[in-house]
Amino acid sequence: MFKIAIKLVTFLRLHEDKRGEILDLLVHLFTIEKILPIL
């Protein structure tokens, strides 16, 4: 879970101009996290 958070922070910093797309990505990532708790 912390690894995902670190990746999100890095991604957010690299793509601050695409907040709408980032929000969609966050939804997908949280869904993936629920489906694959191993991550």
C-alpha positions as a Markdown table, in Angstrom:
| # | Residue | x | y | z |
|---|---|---|---|---|
| 1 | Met | 0.0 | 0.0 | 0.0 |
| 2 | Phe | 2.9 | 2.4 | 0.8 |
| 3 | Lys | 4.6 | 1.5 | -2.5 |
| 4 | Ile | 1.5 | 2.5 | -4.4 |
| 5 | Ala | 1.3 | 5.8 | -2.4 |
| 6 | Ile | 4.9 | 6.6 | -3.3 |
| 7 | Lys | 4.2 | 5.9 | -7.0 |
| 8 | Leu | 1.1 | 8.1 | -6.8 |
| 9 | Val | 3.1 | 11.0 | -5.3 |
| 10 | Thr | 5.8 | 10.7 | -7.9 |
| 11 | Phe | 3.2 | 10.5 | -10.7 |
| 12 | Leu | 1.3 | 13.5 | -9.4 |
| 13 | Arg | 4.5 | 15.6 | -9.3 |
| 14 | Leu | 5.3 | 14.5 | -12.9 |
| 15 | His | 1.8 | 15.2 | -14.2 |
| 16 | Glu | 0.4 | 18.2 | -12.2 |
| 17 | Asp | -1.2 | 19.5 | -15.4 |
| 18 | Lys | -3.5 | 16.5 | -15.8 |
| 19 | Arg | -5.5 | 16.5 | -12.6 |
| 20 | Gly | -8.7 | 15.2 | -14.2 |
| 21 | Glu | -6.9 | 12.2 | -15.6 |
| 22 | Ile | -5.1 | 11.7 | -12.3 |
| 23 | Leu | -8.4 | 11.5 | -10.5 |
| 24 | Asp | -9.6 | 8.8 | -12.9 |
| 25 | Leu | -6.3 | 7.0 | -12.4 |
| 26 | Leu | -6.7 | 7.1 | -8.6 |
| 27 | Val | -10.1 | 5.5 | -8.9 |
| 28 | His | -8.7 | 2.7 | -11.0 |
| 29 | Leu | -5.7 | 2.2 | -8.7 |
| 30 | Phe | -7.9 | 2.0 | -5.6 |
| 31 | Thr | -10.1 | -0.5 | -7.4 |
| 32 | Ile | -7.1 | -2.5 | -8.3 |
| 33 | Glu | -5.9 | -2.3 | -4.7 |
| 34 | Lys | -9.2 | -3.8 | -3.5 |
| 35 | Ile | -9.1 | -6.6 | -6.1 |
| 36 | Leu | -5.4 | -7.4 | -5.6 |
| 37 | Pro | -4.5 | -6.7 | -1.9 |
| 38 | Ile | -1.2 | -8.4 | -2.5 |
| 39 | Leu | 0.1 | -5.1 | -4.0 |
